[in-house]
Amino acid sequence: MVILNMCINWYLNNFLWVRKFGPRIEKCESSIRRQWAKWGRTLIRGRV
């Protein structure tokens, strides 16, 4: 969770560097999307 927050903060703080560090950001985004999908399934099942 802490790593996820750091990742989001890094992304927001370095948004203008997207082209330079594109691969790292994409890796970060995919992990965030995976985490959100996991939370979404948990919420749908009612297990928060």
PQR file of N, CA, C, O and H, with PARSE charges and radii, in Angstrom:
ATOM      1  N   MET A   1       0.844  -1.209   0.000 -0.4000 1.5000
ATOM      2  CA  MET A   1       0.000   0.000   0.000 -0.0000 2.0000
ATOM      3  C   MET A   1       0.878   1.258   0.000  0.5500 1.7000
ATOM      4  O   MET A   1       0.632   2.201  -0.752 -0.5500 1.4000
ATOM      5  N   VAL A   2       1.893   1.253   0.847 -0.4000 1.5000
ATOM      6  CA  VAL A   2       2.819   2.393   0.889 -0.0000 2.0000
ATOM      7  C   VAL A   2       3.525   2.547  -0.450  0.5500 1.7000
ATOM      8  O   VAL A   2       3.697   3.656  -0.956 -0.5500 1.4000
ATOM      9  H   VAL A   2       2.093   0.487   1.458  0.4000 1.0000
ATOM     10  N   ILE A   3       3.935   1.400  -1.020 -0.4000 1.5000
ATOM     11  CA  ILE A   3       4.607   1.426  -2.320 -0.0000 2.0000
ATOM     12  C   ILE A   3       3.669   1.984  -3.387  0.5500 1.7000
ATOM     13  O   ILE A   3       4.088   2.760  -4.245 -0.5500 1.4000
ATOM     14  H   ILE A   3       3.795   0.499  -0.609  0.4000 1.0000
ATOM     15  N   LEU A   4       2.396   1.585  -3.330 -0.4000 1.5000
ATOM     16  CA  LEU A   4       1.408   2.072  -4.285 -0.0000 2.0000
ATOM     17  C   LEU A   4       1.265   3.588  -4.189  0.5500 1.7000
ATOM     18  O   LEU A   4       1.238   4.274  -5.211 -0.5500 1.4000
ATOM     19  H   LEU A   4       2.056   0.954  -2.632  0.4000 1.0000
ATOM     20  N   ASN A   5       1.175   4.113  -2.967 -0.4000 1.5000
ATOM     21  CA  ASN A   5       1.067   5.558  -2.757 -0.0000 2.0000
ATOM     22  C   ASN A   5       2.302   6.282  -3.275  0.5500 1.7000
ATOM     23  O   ASN A   5       2.193   7.339  -3.896 -0.5500 1.4000
ATOM     24  H   ASN A   5       1.197   3.556  -2.137  0.4000 1.0000
ATOM     25  N   MET A   6       3.478   5.711  -3.019 -0.4000 1.5000
ATOM     26  CA  MET A   6       4.720   6.302  -3.510 -0.0000 2.0000
ATOM     27  C   MET A   6       4.721   6.335  -5.031  0.5500 1.7000
ATOM     28  O   MET A   6       5.163   7.304  -5.649 -0.5500 1.4000
ATOM     29  H   MET A   6       3.566   4.853  -2.514  0.4000 1.0000
ATOM     30  N   CYS A   7       4.219   5.263  -5.617 -0.4000 1.5000
ATOM     31  CA  CYS A   7       4.161   5.153  -7.066 -0.0000 2.0000
ATOM     32  C   CYS A   7       3.246   6.232  -7.650  0.5500 1.7000
ATOM     33  O   CYS A   7       3.604   6.890  -8.627 -0.5500 1.4000
ATOM     34  H   CYS A   7       3.860   4.476  -5.115  0.4000 1.0000
ATOM     35  N   ILE A   8       2.073   6.411  -7.055 -0.4000 1.5000
ATOM     36  CA  ILE A   8       1.129   7.435  -7.513 -0.0000 2.0000
ATOM     37  C   ILE A   8       1.746   8.823  -7.353  0.5500 1.7000
ATOM     38  O   ILE A   8       1.658   9.651  -8.260 -0.5500 1.4000
ATOM     39  H   ILE A   8       1.782   5.877  -6.261  0.4000 1.0000
ATOM     40  N   ASN A   9       2.366   9.079  -6.206 -0.4000 1.5000
ATOM     41  CA  ASN A   9       2.992  10.375  -5.964 -0.0000 2.0000
ATOM     42  C   ASN A   9       4.104  10.643  -6.966  0.5500 1.7000
ATOM     43  O   ASN A   9       4.235  11.752  -7.484 -0.5500 1.4000
ATOM     44  H   ASN A   9       2.438   8.407  -5.469  0.4000 1.0000
ATOM     45  N   TRP A  10       4.905   9.610  -7.232 -0.4000 1.5000
ATOM     46  CA  TRP A  10       5.990   9.746  -8.211 -0.0000 2.0000
ATOM     47  C   TRP A  10       5.423  10.101  -9.577  0.5500 1.7000
ATOM     48  O   TRP A  10       5.932  10.987 -10.263 -0.5500 1.4000
ATOM     49  H   TRP A  10       4.798   8.709  -6.811  0.4000 1.0000
ATOM     50  N   TYR A  11       4.363   9.399  -9.960 -0.4000 1.5000
ATOM     51  CA  TYR A  11       3.721   9.631 -11.256 -0.0000 2.0000
ATOM     52  C   TYR A  11       3.220  11.070 -11.359  0.5500 1.7000
ATOM     53  O   TYR A  11       3.467  11.742 -12.361 -0.5500 1.4000
ATOM     54  H   TYR A  11       3.950   8.679  -9.402  0.4000 1.0000
ATOM     55  N   LEU A  12       2.524  11.541 -10.339 -0.4000 1.5000
ATOM     56  CA  LEU A  12       1.970  12.894 -10.353 -0.0000 2.0000
ATOM     57  C   LEU A  12       3.082  13.947 -10.353  0.5500 1.7000
ATOM     58  O   LEU A  12       3.000  14.947 -11.065 -0.5500 1.4000
ATOM     59  H   LEU A  12       2.324  10.995  -9.526  0.4000 1.0000
ATOM     60  N   ASN A  13       4.112  13.712  -9.553 -0.4000 1.5000
ATOM     61  CA  ASN A  13       5.210  14.681  -9.442 -0.0000 2.0000
ATOM     62  C   ASN A  13       6.071  14.748 -10.688  0.5500 1.7000
ATOM     63  O   ASN A  13       6.711  15.769 -10.942 -0.5500 1.4000
ATOM     64  H   ASN A  13       4.179  12.900  -8.974  0.4000 1.0000
ATOM     65  N   ASN A  14       6.096  13.679 -11.469 -0.4000 1.5000
ATOM     66  CA  ASN A  14       6.975  13.615 -12.631 -0.0000 2.0000
ATOM     67  C   ASN A  14       6.197  13.455 -13.933  0.5500 1.7000
ATOM     68  O   ASN A  14       6.696  12.887 -14.905 -0.5500 1.4000
ATOM     69  H   ASN A  14       5.576  12.851 -11.263  0.4000 1.0000
ATOM     70  N   PHE A  15       4.966  13.967 -13.934 -0.4000 1.5000
ATOM     71  CA  PHE A  15       4.091  13.785 -15.089 -0.0000 2.0000
ATOM     72  C   PHE A  15       4.722  14.267 -16.397  0.5500 1.7000
ATOM     73  O   PHE A  15       4.515  13.662 -17.449 -0.5500 1.4000
ATOM     74  H   PHE A  15       4.561  14.428 -13.145  0.4000 1.0000
ATOM     75  N   LEU A  16       5.490  15.354 -16.329 -0.4000 1.5000
ATOM     76  CA  LEU A  16       6.109  15.916 -17.526 -0.0000 2.0000
ATOM     77  C   LEU A  16       7.245  15.042 -18.063  0.5500 1.7000
ATOM     78  O   LEU A  16       7.697  15.231 -19.192 -0.5500 1.4000
ATOM     79  H   LEU A  16       5.658  15.846 -15.475  0.4000 1.0000
ATOM     80  N   TRP A  17       7.707  14.079 -17.245 -0.4000 1.5000
ATOM     81  CA  TRP A  17       8.798  13.206 -17.662 -0.0000 2.0000
ATOM     82  C   TRP A  17       8.279  11.890 -18.231  0.5500 1.7000
ATOM     83  O   TRP A  17       9.037  10.932 -18.383 -0.5500 1.4000
ATOM     84  H   TRP A  17       7.339  13.925 -16.327  0.4000 1.0000
ATOM     85  N   VAL A  18       6.998  11.845 -18.542 -0.4000 1.5000
ATOM     86  CA  VAL A  18       6.372  10.606 -19.018 -0.0000 2.0000
ATOM     87  C   VAL A  18       7.151   9.965 -20.169  0.5500 1.7000
ATOM     88  O   VAL A  18       7.386   8.757 -20.156 -0.5500 1.4000
ATOM     89  H   VAL A  18       6.382  12.623 -18.419  0.4000 1.0000
ATOM     90  N   ARG A  19       7.550  10.758 -21.155 -0.4000 1.5000
ATOM     91  CA  ARG A  19       8.241  10.200 -22.323 -0.0000 2.0000
ATOM     92  C   ARG A  19       9.596   9.620 -21.952  0.5500 1.7000
ATOM     93  O   ARG A  19      10.011   8.588 -22.480 -0.5500 1.4000
ATOM     94  H   ARG A  19       7.358  11.740 -21.165  0.4000 1.0000
ATOM     95  N   LYS A  20      10.278  10.292 -21.040 -0.4000 1.5000
ATOM     96  CA  LYS A  20      11.625   9.848 -20.672 -0.0000 2.0000
ATOM     97  C   LYS A  20      11.585   8.540 -19.879  0.5500 1.7000
ATOM     98  O   LYS A  20      12.422   7.658 -20.072 -0.5500 1.4000
ATOM     99  H   LYS A  20       9.941  11.130 -20.610  0.4000 1.0000
ATOM    100  N   PHE A  21      10.591   8.428 -18.976 -0.4000 1.5000
ATOM    101  CA  PHE A  21      10.505   7.255 -18.102 -0.0000 2.0000
ATOM    102  C   PHE A  21       9.253   6.431 -18.374  0.5500 1.7000
ATOM    103  O   PHE A  21       8.727   5.766 -17.481 -0.5500 1.4000
ATOM    104  H   PHE A  21       9.911   9.145 -18.819  0.4000 1.0000
ATOM    105  N   GLY A  22       8.777   6.481 -19.630 -0.4000 1.5000
ATOM    106  CA  GLY A  22       7.560   5.776 -20.023 -0.0000 2.0000
ATOM    107  C   GLY A  22       7.453   4.341 -19.530  0.5500 1.7000
ATOM    108  O   GLY A  22       6.448   3.987 -18.913 -0.5500 1.4000
ATOM    109  H   GLY A  22       9.203   7.021 -20.356  0.4000 1.0000
ATOM    110  N   PRO A  23       8.463   3.495 -19.782 -0.5600 1.5000
ATOM    111  CA  PRO A  23       8.371   2.084 -19.372  0.2800 2.0000
ATOM    112  C   PRO A  23       8.153   1.908 -17.880  0.5500 1.7000
ATOM    113  O   PRO A  23       7.370   1.051 -17.471 -0.5500 1.4000
ATOM    114  N   ARG A  24       8.826   2.697 -17.063 -0.4000 1.5000
ATOM    115  CA  ARG A  24       8.665   2.588 -15.602 -0.0000 2.0000
ATOM    116  C   ARG A  24       7.249   2.949 -15.191  0.5500 1.7000
ATOM    117  O   ARG A  24       6.644   2.278 -14.355 -0.5500 1.4000
ATOM    118  H   ARG A  24       9.462   3.393 -17.395  0.4000 1.0000
ATOM    119  N   ILE A  25       6.720   4.019 -15.787 -0.4000 1.5000
ATOM    120  CA  ILE A  25       5.367   4.472 -15.464 -0.0000 2.0000
ATOM    121  C   ILE A  25       4.334   3.429 -15.880  0.5500 1.7000
ATOM    122  O   ILE A  25       3.387   3.156 -15.143 -0.5500 1.4000
ATOM    123  H   ILE A  25       7.211   4.564 -16.466  0.4000 1.0000
ATOM    124  N   GLU A  26       4.521   2.848 -17.062 -0.4000 1.5000
ATOM    125  CA  GLU A  26       3.594   1.821 -17.531 -0.0000 2.0000
ATOM    126  C   GLU A  26       3.581   0.633 -16.582  0.5500 1.7000
ATOM    127  O   GLU A  26       2.524   0.071 -16.294 -0.5500 1.4000
ATOM    128  H   GLU A  26       5.291   3.070 -17.661  0.4000 1.0000
ATOM    129  N   LYS A  27       4.757   0.254 -16.096 -0.4000 1.5000
ATOM    130  CA  LYS A  27       4.879  -0.846 -15.144 -0.0000 2.0000
ATOM    131  C   LYS A  27       4.109  -0.494 -13.868  0.5500 1.7000
ATOM    132  O   LYS A  27       3.374  -1.313 -13.316 -0.5500 1.4000
ATOM    133  H   LYS A  27       5.616   0.711 -16.329  0.4000 1.0000
ATOM    134  N   CYS A  28       4.299   0.727 -13.428 -0.4000 1.5000
ATOM    135  CA  CYS A  28       3.632   1.244 -12.239 -0.0000 2.0000
ATOM    136  C   CYS A  28       2.115   1.238 -12.428  0.5500 1.7000
ATOM    137  O   CYS A  28       1.381   0.779 -11.552 -0.5500 1.4000
ATOM    138  H   CYS A  28       4.896   1.392 -13.876  0.4000 1.0000
ATOM    139  N   GLU A  29       1.648   1.743 -13.563 -0.4000 1.5000
ATOM    140  CA  GLU A  29       0.219   1.804 -13.848 -0.0000 2.0000
ATOM    141  C   GLU A  29      -0.411   0.415 -13.871  0.5500 1.7000
ATOM    142  O   GLU A  29      -1.510   0.219 -13.352 -0.5500 1.4000
ATOM    143  H   GLU A  29       2.244   2.116 -14.274  0.4000 1.0000
ATOM    144  N   SER A  30       0.284  -0.544 -14.473 -0.4000 1.5000
ATOM    145  CA  SER A  30      -0.269  -1.892 -14.557 -0.0000 2.0000
ATOM    146  C   SER A  30      -0.430  -2.498 -13.167  0.5500 1.7000
ATOM    147  O   SER A  30      -1.408  -3.199 -12.905 -0.5500 1.4000
ATOM    148  H   SER A  30       1.177  -0.384 -14.894  0.4000 1.0000
ATOM    149  N   SER A  31       0.525  -2.231 -12.271 -0.4000 1.5000
ATOM    150  CA  SER A  31       0.410  -2.749 -10.905 -0.0000 2.0000
ATOM    151  C   SER A  31      -0.730  -2.061 -10.158  0.5500 1.7000
ATOM    152  O   SER A  31      -1.432  -2.693  -9.370 -0.5500 1.4000
ATOM    153  H   SER A  31       1.319  -1.662 -12.484  0.4000 1.0000
ATOM    154  N   ILE A  32      -0.912  -0.756 -10.409 -0.4000 1.5000
ATOM    155  CA  ILE A  32      -2.022  -0.023  -9.787 -0.0000 2.0000
ATOM    156  C   ILE A  32      -3.364  -0.565 -10.287  0.5500 1.7000
ATOM    157  O   ILE A  32      -4.282  -0.785  -9.497 -0.5500 1.4000
ATOM    158  H   ILE A  32      -0.341  -0.242 -11.049  0.4000 1.0000
ATOM    159  N   ARG A  33      -3.472  -0.780 -11.602 -0.4000 1.5000
ATOM    160  CA  ARG A  33      -4.709  -1.315 -12.176 -0.0000 2.0000
ATOM    161  C   ARG A  33      -5.026  -2.696 -11.622  0.5500 1.7000
ATOM    162  O   ARG A  33      -6.183  -3.010 -11.340 -0.5500 1.4000
ATOM    163  H   ARG A  33      -2.726  -0.601 -12.243  0.4000 1.0000
ATOM    164  N   ARG A  34      -3.986  -3.524 -11.466 -0.4000 1.5000
ATOM    165  CA  ARG A  34      -4.169  -4.859 -10.899 -0.0000 2.0000
ATOM    166  C   ARG A  34      -4.700  -4.771  -9.478  0.5500 1.7000
ATOM    167  O   ARG A  34      -5.596  -5.520  -9.090 -0.5500 1.4000
ATOM    168  H   ARG A  34      -3.047  -3.269 -11.694  0.4000 1.0000
ATOM    169  N   GLN A  35      -4.130  -3.837  -8.699 -0.4000 1.5000
ATOM    170  CA  GLN A  35      -4.547  -3.656  -7.307 -0.0000 2.0000
ATOM    171  C   GLN A  35      -5.998  -3.173  -7.240  0.5500 1.7000
ATOM    172  O   GLN A  35      -6.783  -3.666  -6.430 -0.5500 1.4000
ATOM    173  H   GLN A  35      -3.402  -3.229  -9.015  0.4000 1.0000
ATOM    174  N   TRP A  36      -6.351  -2.203  -8.098 -0.4000 1.5000
ATOM    175  CA  TRP A  36      -7.722  -1.695  -8.122 -0.0000 2.0000
ATOM    176  C   TRP A  36      -8.709  -2.789  -8.511  0.5500 1.7000
ATOM    177  O   TRP A  36      -9.801  -2.875  -7.950 -0.5500 1.4000
ATOM    178  H   TRP A  36      -5.713  -1.803  -8.757  0.4000 1.0000
ATOM    179  N   ALA A  37      -8.321  -3.626  -9.477 -0.4000 1.5000
ATOM    180  CA  ALA A  37      -9.186  -4.734  -9.902 -0.0000 2.0000
ATOM    181  C   ALA A  37      -9.423  -5.692  -8.732  0.5500 1.7000
ATOM    182  O   ALA A  37     -10.532  -6.182  -8.524 -0.5500 1.4000
ATOM    183  H   ALA A  37      -7.434  -3.556  -9.933  0.4000 1.0000
ATOM    184  N   LYS A  38      -8.351  -5.945  -7.975 -0.4000 1.5000
ATOM    185  CA  LYS A  38      -8.442  -6.821  -6.809 -0.0000 2.0000
ATOM    186  C   LYS A  38      -9.400  -6.224  -5.773  0.5500 1.7000
ATOM    187  O   LYS A  38     -10.270  -6.921  -5.252 -0.5500 1.4000
ATOM    188  H   LYS A  38      -7.450  -5.547  -8.144  0.4000 1.0000
ATOM    189  N   TRP A  39      -9.233  -4.929  -5.479 -0.4000 1.5000
ATOM    190  CA  TRP A  39     -10.119  -4.258  -4.521 -0.0000 2.0000
ATOM    191  C   TRP A  39     -11.561  -4.259  -5.023  0.5500 1.7000
ATOM    192  O   TRP A  39     -12.491  -4.471  -4.244 -0.5500 1.4000
ATOM    193  H   TRP A  39      -8.526  -4.363  -5.902  0.4000 1.0000
ATOM    194  N   GLY A  40     -11.749  -4.023  -6.326 -0.4000 1.5000
ATOM    195  CA  GLY A  40     -13.083  -4.014  -6.934 -0.0000 2.0000
ATOM    196  C   GLY A  40     -13.796  -5.342  -6.751  0.5500 1.7000
ATOM    197  O   GLY A  40     -14.963  -5.378  -6.362 -0.5500 1.4000
ATOM    198  H   GLY A  40     -10.994  -3.852  -6.959  0.4000 1.0000
ATOM    199  N   ARG A  41     -13.095  -6.437  -7.033 -0.4000 1.5000
ATOM    200  CA  ARG A  41     -13.680  -7.771  -6.855 -0.0000 2.0000
ATOM    201  C   ARG A  41     -14.040  -8.016  -5.401  0.5500 1.7000
ATOM    202  O   ARG A  41     -15.081  -8.600  -5.101 -0.5500 1.4000
ATOM    203  H   ARG A  41     -12.147  -6.408  -7.349  0.4000 1.0000
ATOM    204  N   THR A  42     -13.173  -7.564  -4.497 -0.4000 1.5000
ATOM    205  CA  THR A  42     -13.424  -7.739  -3.061 -0.0000 2.0000
ATOM    206  C   THR A  42     -14.669  -6.967  -2.631  0.5500 1.7000
ATOM    207  O   THR A  42     -15.493  -7.482  -1.875 -0.5500 1.4000
ATOM    208  H   THR A  42     -12.328  -7.089  -4.741  0.4000 1.0000
ATOM    209  N   LEU A  43     -14.803  -5.731  -3.115 -0.4000 1.5000
ATOM    210  CA  LEU A  43     -15.969  -4.914  -2.774 -0.0000 2.0000
ATOM    211  C   LEU A  43     -17.257  -5.523  -3.324  0.5500 1.7000
ATOM    212  O   LEU A  43     -18.289  -5.526  -2.653 -0.5500 1.4000
ATOM    213  H   LEU A  43     -14.133  -5.313  -3.729  0.4000 1.0000
ATOM    214  N   ILE A  44     -17.183  -6.037  -4.550 -0.4000 1.5000
ATOM    215  CA  ILE A  44     -18.360  -6.654  -5.177 -0.0000 2.0000
ATOM    216  C   ILE A  44     -18.826  -7.869  -4.358  0.5500 1.7000
ATOM    217  O   ILE A  44     -20.024  -8.096  -4.189 -0.5500 1.4000
ATOM    218  H   ILE A  44     -16.345  -6.035  -5.095  0.4000 1.0000
ATOM    219  N   ARG A  45     -17.875  -8.626  -3.866 -0.4000 1.5000
ATOM    220  CA  ARG A  45     -18.214  -9.799  -3.052 -0.0000 2.0000
ATOM    221  C   ARG A  45     -18.662  -9.424  -1.648  0.5500 1.7000
ATOM    222  O   ARG A  45     -19.230 -10.248  -0.930 -0.5500 1.4000
ATOM    223  H   ARG A  45     -16.902  -8.442  -4.003  0.4000 1.0000
ATOM    224  N   GLY A  46     -18.407  -8.184  -1.260 -0.4000 1.5000
ATOM    225  CA  GLY A  46     -18.824  -7.715   0.062 -0.0000 2.0000
ATOM    226  C   GLY A  46     -17.814  -8.024   1.153  0.5500 1.7000
ATOM    227  O   GLY A  46     -18.133  -7.942   2.340 -0.5500 1.4000
ATOM    228  H   GLY A  46     -17.946  -7.515  -1.843  0.4000 1.0000
ATOM    229  N   ARG A  47     -16.608  -8.376   0.760 -0.4000 1.5000
ATOM    230  CA  ARG A  47     -15.547  -8.639   1.752 -0.0000 2.0000
ATOM    231  C   ARG A  47     -14.577  -7.471   1.729  0.5500 1.7000
ATOM    232  O   ARG A  47     -13.596  -7.492   0.985 -0.5500 1.4000
ATOM    233  H   ARG A  47     -16.350  -8.442  -0.204  0.4000 1.0000
ATOM    234  N   VAL A  48     -14.836  -6.474   2.521 -0.4000 1.5000
ATOM    235  CA  VAL A  48     -13.986  -5.275   2.531 -0.0000 2.0000
ATOM    236  C   VAL A  48     -12.825  -5.502   3.503  0.5500 1.7000
ATOM    237  O   VAL A  48     -11.981  -4.623   3.673 -0.5500 1.4000
ATOM    238  H   VAL A  48     -15.633  -6.457   3.126  0.4000 1.0000
TER
END
